[in-house]
């Protein structure tokens, strides 16, 4: 049982600018791996004390998986229906925070896969968020979730470190030579099996079903190698091992501490060894860089700019907007399209010219935002406005201020 933990590897991949589909595949795989690992582990623990046939195990696995998926889908549909009828932004934000627990806890109590239920609910709602949440709620929700995820990830690794000390203490009386050799063998097996799977199985599947795979969507060998090397294990692996029963059929489970030690070795070995070398692997395979992200932003900016210009022309032709007002907005969106084309094109002179224009525009917007903040603070110090107004207006300034500015007082 060694489900991959995408937290550490995805953080490194995003920082060095790895291809988006590699990061997406890794994160999605991690969610499914957690659900599968926890489900199979629960069956294995049950089989340790009660004989379990293949047929009974298959039925139990189907019940756990199908039940989790059905419950998660039901929670998602019900949440979507209820969310459309909520008007209070704070209530909608609280509802978004409740969904994972409503999906996981009842499914887990009923004997289904809580992880799969939460994944299904999150996937359904995440792909249909447009139109369900007002813009203000989305902005606030992204801020809240970003902070919450950072806190949870930090707590996860702190708890992991606290547990490791107890694990190593439990095997202190055993032979360190045997423990070292056994740990190295288990760690090597975990790394080698994942790499072998990623490098060998996809090409084999395409050979067996040559017409069933889209050649344009197939991962290159270097991408598969990076995904294989990102097989870091984390708190889930150790939590699975810690949930091993203390006794079996009334007798003390002698090998429990050794299994905990092996799990801790795999977690530490993959997090430290593979995590530290991942940037080197990305540079060696030529997948580091971040150009994909820049081009994606440029594609989105160009498409949005063109759509805005087209709508401006329609509204002007219909006489629904003033020509002078339309022209002001038209110039803004023309600059947006030119900037995007400079990134997507090969004209270095155009890129340089647009780059100078962007730097000047960012500087001007920073300075204007700073002046607005100073005026706002003066009004607050003089008692002309209250604290609630200060916070609301400051937030509007922060949203208009370009990224890269510290925000000031």
C-alpha positions in Angstrom: 0.0 0.0 0.0 1.9 3.0 -1.2 -0.4 5.7 -2.6 1.4 8.7 -4.1 1.3 12.0 -2.4 1.1 14.8 -5.0 1.4 17.7 -2.5 5.2 17.9 -2.5 5.8 16.8 -6.1 3.1 19.1 -7.5 4.6 22.1 -5.6 8.0 21.4 -7.1 6.6 20.8 -10.6 4.6 24.1 -10.6 7.6 26.1 -9.3 9.9 25.0 -12.0 7.2 25.3 -14.7 6.7 21.6 -15.7 4.0 20.9 -18.4 0.5 21.4 -17.1 -0.8 18.0 -18.2 2.0 16.3 -16.2 1.0 18.2 -13.1 -2.7 17.5 -13.7 -2.2 13.8 -14.3 -0.1 13.5 -11.2 -2.7 15.3 -9.0 -5.6 13.4 -10.4 -3.8 10.1 -10.0 -3.0 10.9 -6.4 -6.7 11.3 -5.6 -7.7 8.0 -7.2 -4.7 6.3 -5.6 -5.7 7.4 -2.1 -9.2 6.0 -2.6 -8.0 2.7 -4.1 -5.3 2.2 -1.4 -7.6 2.9 1.5 -10.3 0.6 0.1 -7.9 -2.3 -0.6 -6.3 -1.8 2.8 -9.6 -2.1 4.6 -10.2 -5.3 2.7 -6.8 -6.6 3.6 -7.2 -5.8 7.3 -10.6 -7.6 7.3 -9.0 -10.6 5.7 -6.3 -10.8 8.5 -8.9 -11.8 11.0 -11.8 -13.2 8.8 -11.3 -15.5 5.8 -12.2 -13.6 2.7 -12.7 -15.3 -0.7 -12.0 -13.6 -4.0 -15.7 -13.4 -4.8 -16.5 -11.8 -1.4 -13.7 -9.4 -1.8 -14.8 -8.4 -5.2 -18.3 -7.8 -4.0 -17.1 -5.8 -1.0 -14.8 -3.7 -3.3 -17.6 -3.0 -5.7 -19.8 -1.9 -2.8 -17.2 0.4 -1.4 -16.4 2.0 -4.7 -19.9 2.3 -6.2 -21.3 3.4 -2.9 -18.7 6.2 -2.6 -19.2 7.4 -6.2 -23.0 7.4 -5.9 -23.0 9.2 -2.6 -20.5 11.8 -3.8 -22.6 12.4 -7.0 -25.7 12.8 -4.9 -24.0 15.3 -2.6 -22.7 17.2 -5.6 -26.1 17.4 -7.3 -27.9 18.4 -4.1 -25.3 21.1 -3.3 -25.5 22.5 -6.9 -29.3 22.7 -6.5 -29.1 24.4 -3.1 -26.3 26.7 -4.1 -28.2 28.2 -7.0 -30.9 29.3 -4.5 -28.5 30.9 -2.0 -28.1 34.7 -2.3 -25.9 35.4 0.7 -22.2 35.2 -0.2 -21.1 34.2 3.3 -23.6 31.3 3.3 -22.3 30.1 -0.1 -18.7 30.2 1.1 -19.7 28.2 4.3 -21.5 25.7 2.1 -18.4 25.2 -0.1 -16.4 24.4 3.1 -19.0 21.9 4.3 -19.2 19.9 1.1 -16.0 17.7 1.6 -17.2 16.7 5.1 -20.7 16.0 4.0 -19.4 13.8 1.2 -16.7 12.0 3.2 -18.1 11.4 6.7 -21.5 9.7 6.0 -19.9 7.6 3.2 -17.2 6.4 5.5 -19.7 5.6 8.3 -21.8 3.6 5.8 -18.8 1.6 4.8 -18.3 3.3 1.4 -15.2 5.1 0.2 -15.2 8.5 1.7 -12.2 9.6 -0.4 -14.0 8.7 -3.7 -17.2 10.4 -2.5 -15.3 13.6 -1.8 -13.4 13.4 -5.1 -16.6 12.9 -7.1 -18.4 15.8 -5.3 -15.4 18.1 -5.8 -14.9 17.2 -9.4 -18.6 17.8 -10.3 -18.9 21.1 -8.5 -15.4 22.3 -9.6 -16.2 21.8 -13.3 -19.5 23.6 -13.0 -18.6 26.5 -10.7 -19.3 29.1 -13.5 -22.9 30.3 -13.1 -23.3 28.7 -9.6 -21.2 31.3 -7.7 -21.2 35.1 -8.1 -17.9 36.7 -9.0 -17.4 38.1 -5.5 -17.9 34.7 -3.9 -15.4 33.1 -6.3 -12.7 35.7 -5.4 -13.2 35.3 -1.7 -13.5 31.5 -1.9 -10.3 31.2 -3.8 -8.5 33.2 -1.2 -10.0 31.2 1.7 -9.3 27.8 0.0 -5.8 28.8 -0.9 -5.0 29.6 2.7 -6.8 26.6 4.1 -5.0 24.2 1.8 -1.6 25.7 2.8 -2.5 25.3 6.5 -3.7 21.7 6.1 -0.7 20.7 4.1 1.6 22.2 6.7 -0.2 20.4 9.5 -0.1 17.2 7.6 3.7 17.2 7.3 4.0 18.3 11.0 1.9 15.4 12.1 4.0 13.2 9.8 7.2 14.3 11.6 5.7 13.8 15.0 4.7 10.2 14.2 8.1 9.2 12.7 9.8 9.6 16.1 7.5 7.1 17.8 7.9 4.7 14.8 11.7 4.6 15.0 11.6 4.3 18.8 9.3 1.2 18.5 12.0 -0.7 16.5 15.0 0.5 18.5 15.6 -3.0 20.0 15.8 -4.8 16.7 18.9 -5.5 14.5 19.7 -2.3 12.6 21.5 -4.2 9.9 18.4 -6.2 9.1 16.2 -3.1 9.4 18.5 -1.1 7.0 18.6 -3.9 4.4 14.8 -4.5 4.7 14.1 -0.8 4.4 16.3 -0.4 1.4 14.7 -3.3 -0.3 11.1 -2.0 0.3 12.1 1.5 -0.7 13.8 0.3 -3.9 10.8 -1.9 -4.8 8.4 1.0 -4.3 10.4 3.3 -6.6 11.3 0.7 -9.2 7.8 -0.7 -9.5 6.3 2.7 -10.2 9.0 3.7 -12.7 8.6 0.3 -14.5 4.8 0.8 -14.6 5.0 4.3 -16.1 7.7 3.4 -18.6 6.5 0.0 -19.8 2.7 -0.3 -19.4 1.4 2.6 -21.5 3.5 1.6 -24.6 2.3 -2.0 -24.1 -1.3 -0.9 -23.9 -0.9 1.0 -27.2 0.6 -2.1 -28.8 -2.2 -4.3 -27.7 -4.9 -1.7 -28.7 -3.2 0.4 -31.4 -6.5 2.0 -32.5 -7.6 2.8 -28.9 -5.1 5.5 -28.1 -4.8 8.9 -29.6 -1.2 9.3 -30.6 -1.4 13.1 -30.2 -2.4 12.7 -26.6 0.1 10.0 -25.6 2.8 11.0 -23.1 6.4 11.2 -24.3 8.9 8.8 -22.5 10.5 11.7 -20.7 7.0 12.8 -19.4 6.3 9.3 -18.2 9.7 9.1 -16.5 9.0 12.4 -14.6 5.6 11.1 -13.5 7.2 7.8 -12.4 9.9 9.7 -10.4 7.1 11.8 -8.8 6.0 8.7 -6.8 6.5 10.4 -3.4 4.7 8.9 -0.5 3.4 11.0 2.4 1.1 11.0 5.3 -1.6 8.7 3.8 0.9 5.9 3.6 2.0 6.3 7.2 -1.7 6.8 8.3 -2.6 3.5 6.7 0.3 1.7 8.5 -0.6 3.4 11.8 -4.2 2.0 11.5 -3.0 -1.6 11.6 -4.6 -3.4 14.5 -2.7 -3.9 17.7 -3.9 -7.4 18.1 -4.9 -10.3 15.8 -7.4 -12.8 17.1 -6.6 -11.7 20.6 -2.8 -12.0 20.2 -0.3 -9.1 20.0 0.5 -8.2 16.4 4.3 -8.8 16.6 5.3 -7.4 13.2 3.3 -4.2 13.4 6.2 -2.1 14.5 8.4 -3.4 11.7 5.7 -2.6 9.1 5.4 0.9 10.5 9.1 1.3 10.2 9.1 0.2 6.5 6.3 2.6 5.8 8.3 5.4 7.4 11.4 4.5 5.4 9.4 4.7 2.2 7.9 8.0 3.1 11.2 9.6 4.1 13.1 8.0 1.3 10.7 9.2 -1.4 10.0 12.6 0.0 13.7 13.5 0.7 15.4 11.5 -2.1 13.0 11.9 -5.0 11.8 15.3 -3.8 15.3 16.8 -3.7 16.3 15.4 -7.1 13.0 16.3 -8.9 14.3 19.7 -10.1 17.4 18.0 -11.5 15.3 15.3 -13.3 13.1 18.0 -14.8 16.1 19.9 -16.2 17.7 16.7 -17.4 14.5 15.7 -19.3 14.1 19.3 -20.6 10.6 19.7 -19.1 11.5 22.7 -16.8 10.8 26.1 -18.1 7.3 27.5 -17.7 6.8 28.4 -21.3 3.6 26.4 -21.4 2.1 28.6 -18.7 3.0 31.8 -20.5 1.5 30.6 -23.7 -1.7 29.4 -22.1 -2.1 32.9 -20.5 -1.4 34.5 -23.8 -4.0 32.3 -25.6 -6.6 33.1 -23.0 -5.8 36.9 -23.1 -6.1 37.0 -26.9 -9.4 35.1 -26.9 -10.9 37.3 -24.2 -9.6 40.5 -25.9 -11.1 39.5 -29.3 -14.4 38.6 -27.6 -14.5 42.0 -25.8 -13.7 43.9 -29.0 -16.4 42.0 -30.9 -19.0 42.7 -28.2 -18.0 46.4 -28.2 -18.6 46.6 -31.9 -22.0 45.0 -31.6 -23.1 47.3 -28.7 -21.8 50.4 -30.6 -23.7 49.4 -33.8 -26.9 48.9 -31.8 -26.5 52.4 -30.3 -26.5 51.0 -26.8 -23.2 52.5 -25.7 -21.6 55.9 -26.2 -18.9 55.9 -28.9 -16.4 57.7 -26.7 -16.8 55.3 -23.9 -16.6 52.4 -26.3 -13.4 53.8 -27.8 -11.7 54.0 -24.3 -12.5 50.3 -23.7 -11.5 49.4 -27.2 -8.0 50.7 -26.8 -7.5 48.7 -23.6 -8.5 45.5 -25.2 -6.5 46.2 -28.3 -3.4 46.4 -26.1 -4.5 43.1 -24.5 -4.6 41.4 -27.9 -1.2 42.9 -29.0 0.5 41.7 -25.8 -0.9 38.2 -26.3 0.2 38.1 -29.9 3.7 39.2 -29.0 4.0 36.2 -26.6 2.5 33.8 -29.1 4.5 35.1 -32.1 8.1 34.9 -33.0 8.8 38.7 -33.6 11.4 39.5 -31.0 11.2 43.2 -31.8 7.4 43.2 -31.1 8.1 41.3 -27.9 10.6 43.8 -26.7 8.3 46.7 -27.6 5.3 45.2 -25.8 7.5 44.2 -22.9 8.5 47.9 -22.4 4.9 48.9 -22.7 3.8 46.3 -20.1 6.5 47.4 -17.6 5.5 51.1 -18.0 1.8 50.2 -17.6 2.5 48.1 -14.5 4.6 50.9 -13.0 1.8 53.5 -13.7 -0.9 51.2 -12.2 1.3 50.6 -9.1 1.8 54.3 -8.6 -1.9 55.1 -9.0 -2.9 52.3 -6.6 -0.4 53.7 -4.1 -1.8 57.2 -4.4 -5.3 55.8 -3.9 -4.3 53.9 -0.8 -2.6 57.0 0.7 -5.8 59.1 0.2 -7.9 56.3 1.7 -5.7 56.0 4.7 -5.9 59.8 5.3 -9.7 59.7 5.2 -9.6 56.9 7.8 -7.2 58.7 10.1 -9.3 61.9 9.9 -12.4 60.0 10.8 -14.2 60.7 7.5 -14.8 57.0 6.9 -15.1 53.9 9.2 -13.1 50.7 9.3 -15.7 48.7 7.3 -15.6 51.2 4.5 -11.8 51.2 4.6 -11.6 47.4 4.3 -14.2 47.3 1.4 -12.5 50.1 -0.7 -9.0 48.8 0.0 -10.1 45.4 -1.3 -11.3 47.0 -4.5 -7.9 48.7 -4.9 -6.1 45.5 -4.2 -8.1 43.6 -6.9 -7.3 46.3 -9.5 -3.6 46.4 -8.5 -1.4 44.2 -10.8 0.4 41.1 -9.3 3.8 41.7 -8.0 2.9 44.7 -5.7 3.2 44.3 -2.0 -0.1 46.2 -1.4 1.2 48.7 1.1 -0.5 49.9 4.2 
